[in-house]
Amino acid sequence: MKNIPHNRPTIGPEEINAVINALSNLELTMGTKVMEFENIFSKSLGVGAVATSSGTSSIHLALIAAGVGRGDEVIIPSYTCVSVAYPILYQDARPVVVDVNPDFNLNVEDLKESIDDRTKAVIVPHMFGFPADIGEIKEICNDEGVTLIEDCSQSIGALYDGKKVGTFGDISIFSFYATKMITSVQGGMLCTDQDELIQKVKDLRYHDQDCSLDDMRLKYSYMMSDISAAVGIEQLKQLDTFIKRRKKIASIYRDEISNVEYPPENSHKEHVYSRYVIKTDHKNEILKELGKNNIGCATMHWPPIYKMKLFCDDQERFQNTDTMVKSSISLPIYPSLKDDEALYIADMFNKIRSRYD
């Protein structure tokens, strides 16, 4: 079997031609393609959308829009991408790290215990395409007067109670990095149904826009290029097809790999499988052996945020996160992965694991 990478973007002639056309139009930065991408994305989600340079810049702009500043606290889960935590420090605010559930998502009870009068916002990622308990979290944030920011970087297209993730929070953000559900090569999107915030974010993402002698606001170079937007438009057209294919691969893994722990089926949540992460004993040995058999797998989000002194100095509370890190393996799952490749991965996983059981 040829080498199977952990992740591979799905790029076809449509994306290539879109890039060529965008280059030919000579609108390289934040031109008509960016506006088109924003409009299409907004219609798809049902709220306003602002294209940015990355998911990280989208989080930063969301925190600014939420009024997060020096001395404020922002709650985040201990097991997620570190790029969620960095923008909090950009604002001289303090990340408050809470534990996660066995399904990898933020623990609601830990959230309740951590909110206080210093809490300004809560950032909730939907991990690996599996929605968090966003309905309950939204009620908590509303009751406490705290801004809810949904991080949908890994979950575009996922549903909670039949409603798209990204429509529950006061603000939501998306990432189109090369390894995400859809890609614009590099880029992000900030979404909200609050027109005032949309205008504020559009102003802040470009430092040469609407400047005046009396303007005291810091602005940023957080624009998306027309090249990226052109790719993103073509990718968004294929999102439903991509999700269908990911679900097919996930079904192969579920049928072929037994006795592993994975988030159970949930009638309230529709999984889109941006990653297929399973928990098993002998993680390190299995990872090593899979690599020897040309299968690229990974340990996601290492080191976890709770182990990084920049963000957290309390390493005793995060038992579930510790379990995730010690036991989780991310298997290849992307639209261009073939059935026979998925079957080979499952077969090799079973054979290798049997040596240690």
Backbone torsions as a table, in degrees:
resi	resn	phi	psi	omega
1	MET	NA	134.2	177.6
2	LYS	-65.8	168.4	179.3
3	ASN	-63.7	132.7	178.1
4	ILE	-112.8	108.4	-178.8
5	PRO	-70.8	159.4	177.6
6	HIS	-63.7	-37.3	-179.8
7	ASN	-146.0	148.9	178.0
8	ARG	-149.8	123.2	176.7
9	PRO	-66.4	149.8	-179.9
10	THR	-101.4	99.3	-176.6
11	ILE	-119.6	128.1	-179.6
12	GLY	-124.8	-170.8	-178.0
13	PRO	-62.5	-27.8	-179.8
14	GLU	-63.2	-44.9	179.1
15	GLU	-67.2	-40.4	-179.3
16	ILE	-64.0	-45.0	178.6
17	ASN	-65.5	-35.5	179.0
18	ALA	-64.1	-38.8	177.8
19	VAL	-65.8	-44.3	179.6
20	ILE	-60.5	-43.5	-179.9
21	ASN	-65.5	-40.2	179.4
22	ALA	-64.6	-41.1	176.6
23	LEU	-63.6	-38.9	-179.3
24	SER	-66.0	-30.5	-179.7
25	ASN	-77.4	-12.6	176.5
26	LEU	63.3	15.9	172.4
27	GLU	-98.2	84.6	-168.1
28	LEU	-83.0	-32.5	-175.2
29	THR	-124.5	119.6	173.0
30	MET	49.2	56.2	177.4
31	GLY	-105.2	-143.9	-174.4
32	THR	-68.3	-29.9	179.7
33	LYS	-68.8	-36.5	176.2
34	VAL	-63.3	-45.3	178.6
35	MET	-62.2	-39.0	179.0
36	GLU	-65.0	-43.5	179.2
37	PHE	-62.1	-44.5	177.9
38	GLU	-59.4	-44.4	-177.7
39	ASN	-66.0	-43.3	180.0
40	ILE	-65.4	-43.0	-179.1
41	PHE	-65.6	-41.9	179.3
42	SER	-60.7	-43.8	178.5
43	LYS	-65.3	-38.0	-179.5
44	SER	-65.4	-39.9	-175.4
45	LEU	-92.0	-28.1	179.8
46	GLY	91.2	12.0	176.1
47	VAL	-138.3	170.7	179.5
48	GLY	-66.9	152.1	-176.1
49	ALA	-139.3	139.3	177.2
50	VAL	-128.5	120.6	-180.0
51	ALA	-77.5	141.4	-178.6
52	THR	-133.6	179.2	-177.1
53	SER	-78.0	-18.6	-177.7
54	SER	-170.3	167.7	172.3
55	GLY	-64.3	-36.7	179.7
56	THR	-64.2	-44.0	177.8
57	SER	-65.7	-32.2	176.3
58	SER	-64.0	-42.2	177.3
59	ILE	-63.2	-43.0	179.5
60	HIS	-59.7	-46.8	179.5
61	LEU	-65.5	-34.3	177.7
62	ALA	-64.6	-40.4	179.0
63	LEU	-66.1	-40.4	176.9
64	ILE	-63.1	-45.7	-179.5
65	ALA	-62.0	-30.8	179.0
66	ALA	-81.3	-3.1	178.9
67	GLY	80.0	19.5	179.8
68	VAL	-72.5	129.1	-179.3
69	GLY	-146.2	-165.3	-175.0
70	ARG	-56.5	129.4	177.1
71	GLY	88.8	-13.6	177.5
72	ASP	-74.7	159.7	177.1
73	GLU	-116.4	141.9	177.8
74	VAL	-127.6	124.4	-177.9
75	ILE	-87.4	133.1	177.2
76	ILE	-138.7	158.1	176.1
77	PRO	-76.9	154.5	-178.0
78	SER	-74.9	-21.2	-177.1
79	TYR	-116.0	91.6	177.0
80	THR	-165.1	177.4	179.9
81	CYS	-65.7	138.1	-177.0
82	VAL	-63.1	-20.4	179.1
83	SER	-65.1	-16.1	174.4
84	VAL	-70.5	-33.3	-174.0
85	ALA	-85.9	-36.0	-175.1
86	TYR	-55.5	-45.7	-177.3
87	PRO	-62.6	-23.3	176.7
88	ILE	-63.6	-41.2	178.2
89	LEU	-70.2	-30.9	176.1
90	TYR	-55.2	-32.0	-177.6
91	GLN	-93.8	11.2	-177.7
92	ASP	57.9	27.7	176.2
93	ALA	-99.0	176.7	-175.0
94	ARG	-116.7	122.9	173.5
95	PRO	-72.4	132.9	172.8
96	VAL	-110.9	113.1	-171.5
97	VAL	-94.7	129.3	177.9
98	VAL	-121.0	161.8	-176.0
99	ASP	-76.5	173.6	-178.6
100	VAL	-119.4	169.8	174.6
101	ASN	-85.7	170.4	172.4
102	PRO	-60.5	-16.9	176.9
103	ASP	-88.2	10.6	176.1
104	PHE	83.3	-7.3	-175.9
105	ASN	-95.8	162.4	-177.0
106	LEU	-53.5	134.8	-178.6
107	ASN	-82.3	120.1	-174.3
108	VAL	-64.9	-40.9	-178.9
109	GLU	-64.9	-39.5	176.6
110	ASP	-65.3	-36.4	176.8
111	LEU	-61.4	-47.3	-179.3
112	LYS	-57.8	-40.3	-178.2
113	GLU	-71.6	-22.0	-172.2
114	SER	-96.2	-19.7	180.0
115	ILE	-72.2	131.5	172.9
116	ASP	-145.1	-168.0	-174.3
117	ASP	-72.8	-5.7	175.7
118	ARG	-93.8	-10.5	-178.0
119	THR	-72.1	123.3	-180.0
120	LYS	-104.1	-31.9	-176.7
121	ALA	-154.4	159.7	173.1
122	VAL	-127.0	127.8	176.1
123	ILE	-104.1	123.8	-175.1
124	VAL	-120.5	100.9	172.0
125	PRO	-75.4	145.8	170.4
126	HIS	-97.7	99.9	-165.2
127	MET	-72.9	130.1	173.7
128	PHE	58.8	22.0	179.2
129	GLY	91.4	3.1	179.9
130	PHE	-104.4	116.6	-173.8
131	PRO	-58.6	141.5	171.7
132	ALA	-73.1	177.6	177.5
133	ASP	-79.4	63.6	-166.4
134	ILE	-70.3	-28.9	177.4
135	GLY	-63.6	-46.9	178.9
136	GLU	-68.0	-39.7	179.5
137	ILE	-64.0	-40.1	179.0
138	LYS	-61.0	-42.2	178.5
139	GLU	-61.5	-42.4	179.7
140	ILE	-62.5	-46.8	-178.7
141	CYS	-64.4	-40.4	177.9
142	ASN	-62.7	-44.1	-179.3
143	ASP	-63.6	-34.6	-176.0
144	GLU	-92.0	-5.3	-177.9
145	GLY	68.8	35.0	-176.5
146	VAL	-110.0	138.6	178.9
147	THR	-70.3	129.5	176.8
148	LEU	-100.7	120.7	177.3
149	ILE	-112.2	116.0	176.7
150	GLU	-86.2	128.0	174.0
151	ASP	-101.0	103.3	-176.9
152	CYS	-103.3	25.2	-177.5
153	SER	-57.3	-32.0	-176.9
154	GLN	-108.5	8.4	-164.7
155	SER	-138.5	17.5	179.7
156	ILE	-55.8	130.2	-179.1
157	GLY	95.7	-13.8	178.9
158	ALA	-72.0	153.8	-176.7
159	LEU	-124.5	144.0	171.4
160	TYR	-126.6	119.1	-174.2
161	ASP	52.2	39.1	177.2
162	GLY	77.3	3.5	-177.8
163	LYS	-113.1	139.5	-175.8
164	LYS	-64.7	136.0	170.7
165	VAL	-64.0	148.6	-174.0
166	GLY	101.1	-6.1	179.1
167	THR	-114.8	5.4	-179.4
168	PHE	-95.8	-36.1	-175.3
169	GLY	-78.2	165.2	170.4
170	ASP	-63.9	-35.1	177.2
171	ILE	-139.9	145.6	172.6
172	SER	-131.6	153.1	178.7
173	ILE	-130.4	152.4	179.2
174	PHE	-132.0	152.4	176.1
175	SER	-121.8	140.4	177.4
176	PHE	-120.4	33.9	174.4
177	TYR	-60.2	163.2	-171.6
178	ALA	-57.9	-26.5	-176.1
179	THR	-96.8	6.1	-175.4
180	LYS	-85.9	-179.4	-177.4
181	MET	-58.6	-43.9	167.4
182	ILE	-129.4	156.2	-177.2
183	THR	-127.3	148.7	166.4
184	SER	-118.1	24.9	-172.6
185	VAL	75.7	-57.3	174.1
186	GLN	-150.1	131.2	179.5
187	GLY	161.3	170.9	179.2
188	GLY	-153.2	179.3	178.6
189	MET	-146.6	136.5	172.8
190	LEU	-111.4	132.5	-175.3
191	CYS	-129.5	144.6	176.5
192	THR	-165.1	155.2	175.8
193	ASP	-94.1	9.0	-179.6
194	GLN	-99.7	106.9	-175.5
195	ASP	-57.7	-36.3	-179.1
196	GLU	-63.1	-39.4	178.6
197	LEU	-69.7	-37.1	177.4
198	ILE	-58.3	-46.8	-179.1
199	GLN	-66.6	-38.4	179.4
200	LYS	-63.8	-44.8	-178.5
201	VAL	-67.6	-40.0	177.5
202	LYS	-59.9	-36.4	178.4
203	ASP	-70.4	-42.1	-174.7
204	LEU	-73.6	-23.9	-174.8
205	ARG	-76.5	-8.2	-174.8
206	TYR	-137.9	112.7	-172.0
207	HIS	-72.6	-15.4	179.9
208	ASP	-96.8	8.5	-175.1
209	GLN	-98.2	131.0	174.0
210	ASP	51.9	44.6	178.9
211	CYS	-83.5	149.3	175.4
212	SER	-149.0	166.1	-179.4
213	LEU	-63.2	-27.3	-176.9
214	ASP	-95.7	2.4	-177.4
215	ASP	-76.0	116.4	-177.2
216	MET	-102.8	6.3	-175.8
217	ARG	-85.6	137.8	168.6
218	LEU	-72.1	137.0	176.7
219	LYS	-124.5	169.5	-169.0
220	TYR	-135.7	162.0	174.5
221	SER	-99.1	73.1	-174.2
222	TYR	-114.1	31.4	-176.8
223	MET	-81.2	148.9	168.1
224	MET	-87.9	144.5	176.8
225	SER	-83.6	157.6	175.7
226	ASP	-65.4	-29.1	177.7
227	ILE	-62.9	-48.1	178.8
228	SER	-63.3	-43.6	-178.8
229	ALA	-61.6	-38.2	179.6
230	ALA	-61.2	-41.2	177.1
231	VAL	-67.4	-44.2	-179.0
232	GLY	-59.5	-38.7	179.1
233	ILE	-60.7	-46.6	-179.5
234	GLU	-67.1	-36.0	178.8
235	GLN	-67.6	-41.9	-178.8
236	LEU	-61.9	-33.9	177.3
237	LYS	-60.3	-26.9	-175.3
238	GLN	-100.8	4.6	-173.1
239	LEU	-55.5	-47.2	-178.3
240	ASP	-61.1	-39.6	177.1
241	THR	-65.2	-42.4	178.2
242	PHE	-60.9	-44.6	-178.7
243	ILE	-64.6	-42.3	178.6
244	LYS	-58.9	-41.5	-179.7
245	ARG	-68.6	-41.3	178.1
246	ARG	-60.9	-41.3	178.5
247	LYS	-64.3	-36.1	177.4
248	LYS	-63.5	-46.0	179.3
249	ILE	-63.8	-41.4	178.3
250	ALA	-60.4	-37.9	179.3
251	SER	-66.2	-34.0	176.0
252	ILE	-64.0	-46.2	179.2
253	TYR	-61.6	-43.7	-179.0
254	ARG	-62.0	-40.1	-178.7
255	ASP	-72.5	-34.4	-170.6
256	GLU	-95.9	-27.3	-177.9
257	ILE	-107.1	118.1	-177.9
258	SER	-109.0	164.8	173.8
259	ASN	58.8	40.8	170.8
260	VAL	-125.5	150.6	-179.3
261	GLU	-89.7	131.4	179.0
262	TYR	-149.1	152.6	178.1
263	PRO	-50.8	127.9	-176.6
264	PRO	-69.7	163.8	173.2
265	GLU	-60.1	140.8	-176.7
266	ASN	-139.1	122.4	-175.1
267	SER	-66.6	-19.5	-179.6
268	HIS	-88.7	-14.3	-170.1
269	LYS	-128.7	129.6	175.5
270	GLU	-106.2	114.6	-177.0
271	HIS	-79.6	138.7	176.9
272	VAL	-113.8	-0.3	170.0
273	TYR	55.9	56.9	170.2
274	SER	-65.9	-27.5	170.9
275	ARG	-139.1	151.2	171.4
276	TYR	-112.6	97.6	-174.2
277	VAL	-110.8	123.4	179.4
278	ILE	-118.7	157.9	179.5
279	LYS	-112.3	130.5	-176.7
280	THR	-154.0	156.2	174.3
281	ASP	-72.7	161.6	177.3
282	HIS	60.1	40.1	-177.0
283	LYS	-54.8	-51.3	-173.8
284	ASN	-62.9	-41.8	179.4
285	GLU	-65.0	-42.7	-179.4
286	ILE	-66.2	-42.5	177.2
287	LEU	-57.6	-45.0	-178.3
288	LYS	-62.8	-43.8	-178.3
289	GLU	-70.2	-37.2	176.1
290	LEU	-61.9	-40.3	177.0
291	GLY	-60.5	-39.2	178.3
292	LYS	-64.9	-22.3	179.8
293	ASN	-102.7	25.4	172.2
294	ASN	67.4	28.4	178.4
295	ILE	-113.7	116.2	-179.5
296	GLY	-84.8	111.2	176.2
297	CYS	-121.9	174.9	-174.6
298	ALA	-152.1	157.1	164.3
299	THR	-96.5	118.7	-174.7
300	MET	-81.4	142.0	170.8
301	HIS	55.6	54.4	174.3
302	TRP	-110.8	133.6	-6.0
303	PRO	-74.8	151.1	176.7
304	PRO	-66.2	156.6	-175.3
305	ILE	-57.2	-36.3	-175.7
306	TYR	-67.6	-15.5	177.7
307	LYS	-93.6	-4.3	-176.8
308	MET	-96.5	115.8	-174.8
309	LYS	-62.9	-22.2	177.1
310	LEU	-61.1	-29.5	-174.3
311	PHE	-113.0	-27.7	-168.8
312	CYS	-151.5	135.9	178.0
313	ASP	-118.8	16.3	-180.0
314	ASP	-123.0	100.4	-174.9
315	GLN	-102.6	13.3	-175.9
316	GLU	-94.8	-20.4	-168.7
317	ARG	-88.5	-12.9	-163.6
318	PHE	-104.1	62.6	-175.5
319	GLN	-67.6	-42.1	180.0
320	ASN	-65.4	-41.5	178.0
321	THR	-61.3	-42.7	179.2
322	ASP	-58.8	-40.8	177.7
323	THR	-63.5	-42.7	179.1
324	MET	-57.9	-48.1	-175.5
325	VAL	-64.4	-38.7	-176.0
326	LYS	-76.1	-22.0	-169.7
327	SER	-122.1	-6.9	-168.9
328	SER	-93.3	137.0	174.9
329	ILE	-128.2	130.0	176.7
330	SER	-98.5	118.0	179.8
331	LEU	-90.4	156.0	177.6
332	PRO	-59.9	133.4	173.6
333	ILE	-155.9	112.5	178.5
334	TYR	-161.5	157.9	-170.0
335	PRO	-56.9	-32.1	-177.3
336	SER	-85.3	-2.2	175.7
337	LEU	-68.7	127.7	-176.5
338	LYS	-84.8	158.6	179.2
339	ASP	-57.8	-44.2	-178.2
340	ASP	-66.0	-29.6	175.7
341	GLU	-69.4	-43.1	177.7
342	ALA	-62.7	-40.5	178.0
343	LEU	-65.5	-39.0	177.2
344	TYR	-63.4	-43.8	178.6
345	ILE	-60.2	-47.0	-179.6
346	ALA	-62.6	-42.8	-179.5
347	ASP	-64.3	-43.6	179.6
348	MET	-66.9	-39.1	177.7
349	PHE	-59.1	-47.2	-179.4
350	ASN	-62.4	-42.9	-178.9
351	LYS	-65.0	-43.8	-179.1
352	ILE	-67.2	-44.0	-179.4
353	ARG	-62.4	-35.0	-177.9
354	SER	-62.7	-21.8	179.5
355	ARG	-73.0	-21.8	-174.9
356	TYR	-108.4	-13.5	-179.4
357	ASP	-73.4	NA	NA
